């Protein structure tokens, strides 16, 4: 993901983001998967149940950027190297995965049963012009257990993001409105068991490469990564 530093779900990420526009008092974002602004922020409203189906481009990106910018540096899922932070900040409903700020990462993550997944290959938070420039060369792939996943392209989309002070994606905390864009995947809950997810994305010279091992317990079984 891209937010300021060239992520990011992206990658978050998987893609970071580039946040250049916003309302008065809006923190200056950075790039996570492709970072010029923050990597994922969505409106911090209650997440829908998995049965509700895919989120709209605006809701998805707003929620993701809010999630990605809700944890401080040092415990932020976009900076995660091994998956130990993947449950950080997760709410009920969709389970988000993160990209990186451009580094390669290999993560093992416990995902609660019955939760839809959503993640960017590369993503950006910026104004409409920034998104247009970022998306022109954007490309990527995602494979789950060796099978390609359907990728959705979202050009500049209005979003509302709430960021916490001390996060590595924005230059401050607060709620602001801006635009977000990126290459995204949303999918239904995974079957119980272990799964491999490979995320590859790029926009120009910015690249994201994340390998996930996702562990899903049987329905009703406890996991080591309860949402926080």
C-alpha positions in Angstrom: 0.0 0.0 0.0 1.2 3.4 -0.7 0.8 6.4 1.6 3.6 8.7 1.6 6.7 6.9 1.4 7.2 5.1 -1.8 3.0 1.0 1.1 -0.1 0.0 0.8 -2.6 -2.8 0.8 -2.6 -2.3 -0.3 0.5 -4.1 -0.6 -1.2 -3.1 2.4 0.0 -4.8 2.3 -0.1 -5.4 0.6 -0.4 -1.9 -0.8 0.1 1.3 1.1 -1.4 4.6 0.3 -0.7 8.2 -0.5 -2.7 10.7 1.3 -2.3 14.1 -0.1 -5.8 15.5 0.2 -8.2 15.9 3.0 -10.1 18.4 5.1 -8.7 21.1 7.2 -6.7 19.7 10.1 -6.3 16.4 8.2 -3.1 14.6 9.0 -0.7 14.4 6.1 -0.7 10.8 5.0 2.0 8.6 3.7 2.3 5.6 1.5 2.0 2.0 2.8 1.8 -0.3 -0.1 2.6 2.6 -2.3 2.6 5.2 0.3 1.9 8.8 -0.3 -0.8 8.8 2.2 -1.9 6.1 4.5 -2.4 2.5 4.0 -6.0 1.7 4.6 -8.4 3.7 6.4 -12.1 3.2 6.4 -14.9 4.7 8.3 -14.8 3.2 11.8 -18.4 2.1 11.8 -19.5 -1.4 12.8 -18.4 -4.0 10.2 -21.0 -6.0 8.5 -21.4 -9.8 9.0 -19.7 -12.1 6.5 -23.1 -13.0 5.1 -23.6 -9.4 4.0 -21.3 -9.9 1.0 -18.7 -7.7 -0.5 -18.2 -4.1 0.6 -18.6 -1.2 -1.7 -15.3 0.4 -3.0 -15.8 3.4 -0.7 -16.7 1.4 2.4 -14.0 -1.2 1.8 -11.1 1.3 1.3 -12.3 3.6 4.1 -12.5 0.7 6.6 -9.2 -0.7 5.5 -7.3 2.6 5.8 -8.9 3.3 9.2 -7.8 -0.2 10.3 -4.3 0.2 9.0 -3.8 3.6 10.6 -5.4 2.6 14.0 -2.2 1.0 15.4 1.0 2.8 16.4 4.4 2.2 14.8 6.0 -0.9 16.3 2.7 -2.8 16.5 1.2 -1.9 13.1 0.2 -4.8 10.7 1.7 -3.0 7.7 5.1 -3.2 9.4 4.6 -6.8 10.4 7.3 -9.2 9.4 6.0 -12.6 10.6 2.2 -12.2 11.1 2.3 -11.6 14.8 0.5 -8.3 14.4 -2.2 -9.5 11.9 -5.0 -9.4 14.6 -4.1 -5.9 15.7 -7.1 -3.6 15.4 -9.4 -6.2 13.7 -13.2 -5.6 14.3 -16.1 -7.9 13.8 -17.0 -8.6 10.2 -14.4 -8.5 7.4 -10.9 -9.6 8.3 -8.3 -7.3 6.7 -4.8 -8.3 5.5 -2.0 -5.8 5.0 0.7 -5.3 2.5 4.0 -3.6 3.2 5.8 -0.3 2.7 7.6 -1.9 -0.2 9.5 -4.6 1.7 9.0 -8.4 1.2 7.3 -10.2 4.1 6.4 -13.7 5.0 3.6 -14.0 7.6 1.6 -16.7 9.4 -1.8 -15.5 10.5 -4.7 -17.1 12.4 -8.0 -16.1 10.8 -11.3 -16.6 12.7 -13.7 -19.0 11.0 -16.5 -17.5 9.0 -14.8 -14.2 8.3 -14.6 -12.7 4.8 -11.2 -11.6 3.7 -10.2 -8.3 2.1 -6.8 -6.9 1.1 -5.0 -4.7 -1.5 -2.3 -5.7 -3.8 -1.2 -2.0 -4.1 -3.2 1.0 -2.9 -3.0 4.7 -2.3 -4.7 7.5 -0.5 -4.4 10.8 -2.3 -6.3 13.3 -4.4 -7.9 12.3 -7.8 -4.9 13.4 -9.8 -2.6 11.3 -7.5 -4.8 8.3 -7.9 -4.9 8.6 -11.7 -1.1 8.7 -11.8 -0.7 5.8 -9.4 -3.3 3.6 -11.0 -2.1 4.0 -14.6 0.9 1.5 -14.2 -0.7 -0.5 -11.3 -0.7 -4.3 -11.8 -0.6 -7.4 -9.6 -1.7 -10.9 -8.9 -3.0 -12.8 -5.9 -3.2 -16.6 -5.6 -4.8 -18.7 -2.9 -3.6 -22.3 -2.6 -2.1 -21.9 -6.1 -5.3 -20.6 -7.7 -5.6 -17.0 -9.0 -8.1 -14.7 -7.3 -10.3 -12.2 -8.9 -8.9 -8.7 -8.6 -10.9 -5.5 -8.6 -9.6 -2.2 -9.8 -10.8 0.9 -7.9 -9.9 4.3 -9.3 -10.2 7.5 -7.2 -13.0 6.9 -4.7 -14.1 9.3 -1.9 -13.4 7.8 1.5 -13.6 8.9 5.2 -10.7 7.7 7.3 -10.0 7.9 11.1 -6.4 7.6 12.1 -4.8 7.3 15.5 -1.8 9.4 16.7 1.5 7.6 16.3 0.6 5.4 13.4 3.2 5.0 10.6 0.7 5.8 7.8 -0.3 9.4 8.5 1.5 12.3 10.1 -1.1 12.6 12.8 -4.5 11.4 14.1 -8.0 12.5 13.3 -10.8 12.0 10.9 -10.7 13.3 7.4 -12.1 12.8 3.9 -9.9 12.1 0.9 -9.7 9.7 -2.1 -8.4 6.2 -2.2 -7.6 3.8 -5.1 -5.9 0.4 -5.7 -6.1 -3.2 -6.8 -8.2 -5.2 -4.3 -9.4 -8.7 -3.5 -12.6 -9.5 -1.5 -13.5 -13.1 -1.0 -15.8 -15.4 1.0 -14.6 -17.1 4.3 -11.9 -19.7 3.9 -12.5 -23.4 4.7 -11.0 -24.6 8.0 -7.4 -25.6 7.6 -4.1 -24.1 6.4 -4.0 -22.0 3.3 -1.3 -20.2 1.3 -1.8 -16.7 -0.1 0.7 -15.0 -2.3 0.2 -11.3 -3.0 2.2 -9.4 -5.7 1.6 -5.8 -6.7 3.4 -2.9 -8.2 2.9 0.7 -9.5 5.9 2.0 -11.3 9.0 1.3 -9.1 7.0 0.6 -6.0 6.5 -3.2 -5.4 4.7 -5.3 -2.8 5.5 -9.0 -2.2 3.8 -10.8 0.7 3.4 -14.5 1.4 0.8 -15.5 3.9 0.1 -18.8 5.7 -3.5 -18.5 6.9 -4.7 -20.8 9.6 -8.5 -21.2 9.9 -9.9 -23.2 12.9 -13.0 -25.3 12.7 -16.2 -23.3 13.4 -16.5 -22.6 17.1 -12.8 -23.4 17.9 -10.7 -20.7 19.6 -7.8 -19.0 17.9 -4.6 -17.5 19.2 -5.4 -14.3 17.5 -8.6 -12.9 18.9 -9.6 -9.5 17.6 -8.4 -6.5 19.6 
